[in-house]
Amino acid sequence: MTQGVLAVILGGGRGTRLFPLTLHRSKPAVPIAAKYRLIDIPVSNCLNSDLRHIFVLTQYNSESLNKHLYQTYKFDLFSSGFVSLLAAEQTEESPDWFQGTADAVRQSLRHLANHRYSEVVILSGDQLYQMDYRKMIETHRRHVADMTVAVTPVTAEQAGAFGILKVNRQGRIVHFEEKPAADRLPDLVSDWPGIGETFLASMGIYVFGRDVLETALRDPSLNDFGRHIIPQAVPNQRVHAHMHRGYWEDVGTIRSYYLANLALAQPVPPFDFYDASNPVYTHPRFLPATKVEQSSIRNALISEGCIVVQAEIERSVLGIRSRVGGGARVHESLLLGADYYETAEESDRARAQGLPPVGIGADSSIACAIVDKNARIGQGVRIANAEGVKERDGDGWYIRDGIVVVSKGAVIPDGTVI
């Protein structure tokens, strides 16, 4: 079924809504669920759907993403499969960087043309969900559609944040409205079999026939799929909806990213990383088991290679190589971990320079925060945003959406209060 189908994953632009996590990396390279990166979600969905020809489109801070893809997704010599990164490049045809999702695909068509394909599955690189794309391709072919849009039901309260699609009884999209106002919602209700009346949000996941895609992208002024391509196609072409009823979360903002990660620490998380039939792949690191000494841990997700000593961890996520010192308390926080271990000699040299070791220092308290990789949190530090500030910038830290984010490699001295 998937022969002749290419997958294209959109890496996003500057990722300003995820800043400062995107200060040193592209959006798809942002860590998630303690040991993975966002790009692992759509790539794993592709592999589990038997899609083996995968392009990842990006243009900002792509080195980290490129390294991860190269180290992780290697196919054997007897397979034609690949996961290839296409970074924005200046050409004779277009000297500009990607101007939007559709423009990114438009500028990459010459690379896609080197492959035989009949259909393209276009995916987002900053969503958390599981989907068998073969079912969506089947929907596309069964309806002889020009393009197919994945949709998921949302409430009236959520509808204003999405592109809302209205469908007829056959599942054909008859109207599309981007982030509709509340007074428009009564006209956008769809009646879907087995669900009833609901609002259908576009997931930013599409299937196009090759000829249809190339035709749709001919107009250089149409730069975005959600704002330009789909609305223009709905009244003129066969655009169908494919229903996704499982968990789906757009993690494109600091708050949505924070909440989606914390939800994974629940006793029954909404996203199942333990489904052996649909594994999520990532780079194998061959790290030692996590070591926990005389600590209290409740509802936490802890990756491999961590060292937790006489600490209290509650409803938090600890990424690879996280180190939490004696007497420290981590509550409702994300520790993204570290890229390396410090030796005893390196720690001594750091202290001699007035730098705390990598990790969380003794007797520190971290609450409702995100601590990015390789950060050095000193002893007796208090991070809680007790004043409820919504946005502020500090030395090595930022507050976004009311959540304190300690940036990658930042140094927070002993006794600091944020």
Secondary structure by P-SEA (a helix, b strand, c coil): ccccbbbbbbcccccccccccccccccccccccccccaaaaaaaaaaaacccbbbbbbcccaaaaaaaaaacccccccccccccccccccccccccccccaaaaaaaaccccccccccbbbbbbccccccccaaaaaaaaaaacccbbbbbbbbccccccccbbbbbcccccccccccccccccccccccccccccbbbbbbcccccccaaaaaaaaccccccccccccccccccccbbbbbbbcccccccccaaaaaaaaaaaaccccccccccccbbbbccccccccbbbccccccbbbbbcbbbbccbbbccbbbccbbbbcccbbbcccccccccccccaaaaaaaaaaccccccccccbbbccbbbccbbbbcccccccccccccccccccbbbccccccccccccccccccc
